[in-house]
Amino acid sequence: MRNAEKTIRKQIADANGIVYEPKKCNFKGECRGTCPACEQEVKYIEKQLNARRMLGKA
């Protein structure tokens, strides 16, 4: 599941002109996309999307 979510985040970032390179996840066990590293990536993309909305670019 982890790779699919990273792929989706990358597609969203690319479609919105956001610089994003997924990082290797070192989470032990089954990551369901809610580990600290994944959450940090989601927050980064959300922050970038919000900034673009404020500028009228999204």
C-alpha positions as a printed NumPy array, in Angstrom:
array([[  0.   ,   0.   ,   0.   ],
       [  2.849,   2.337,   0.81 ],
       [  4.051,   2.563,  -2.796],
       [  0.575,   3.239,  -4.154],
       [  0.104,   6.129,  -1.755],
       [  3.501,   7.603,  -2.583],
       [  2.63 ,   7.346,  -6.274],
       [ -0.664,   9.152,  -5.702],
       [  1.043,  11.893,  -3.685],
       [  3.622,  12.292,  -6.468],
       [  0.874,  12.568,  -9.098],
       [ -0.966,  15.21 ,  -7.062],
       [  2.234,  17.173,  -6.542],
       [  3.212,  16.985, -10.218],
       [ -0.265,  18.017, -11.372],
       [ -0.063,  21.092,  -9.149],
       [  3.537,  22.094,  -9.828],
       [  4.711,  21.105,  -6.347],
       [  8.272,  19.9  ,  -5.896],
       [  7.981,  16.551,  -4.133],
       [ 10.257,  13.553,  -4.017],
       [  8.985,  10.655,  -1.91 ],
       [ 11.412,   9.591,   0.773],
       [ 12.251,   6.044,   1.693],
       [ 10.034,   4.908,   4.539],
       [ 11.839,   3.222,   7.411],
       [  8.673,   2.31 ,   9.264],
       [  8.843,  -1.151,  10.806],
       [  5.752,  -3.202,  10.146],
       [  2.895,  -2.622,   7.752],
       [  2.61 ,   1.05 ,   6.902],
       [ -0.96 ,   2.026,   6.151],
       [  0.028,   5.506,   5.076],
       [ -0.315,   6.929,   8.566],
       [  3.222,   6.511,   9.893],
       [  5.026,   9.734,  10.893],
       [  6.992,   9.903,   7.619],
       [  3.874,   9.488,   5.466],
       [  1.929,  11.986,   7.552],
       [  4.733,  14.519,   7.149],
       [  4.648,  14.104,   3.365],
       [  0.86 ,  14.538,   3.301],
       [  1.088,  17.68 ,   5.441],
       [  3.755,  19.121,   3.14 ],
       [  1.58 ,  18.6  ,   0.055],
       [ -1.496,  19.991,   1.834],
       [  0.465,  23.071,   2.899],
       [  1.698,  23.616,  -0.647],
       [ -1.817,  23.173,  -2.073],
       [ -3.232,  25.664,   0.438],
       [ -0.534,  28.184,  -0.448],
       [ -1.352,  27.78 ,  -4.144],
       [ -5.075,  28.239,  -3.457],
       [ -4.348,  31.461,  -1.602],
       [ -2.398,  32.677,  -4.63 ],
       [ -5.143,  31.554,  -7.005],
       [ -2.945,  28.908,  -8.624],
       [ -4.912,  25.82 ,  -7.607]])
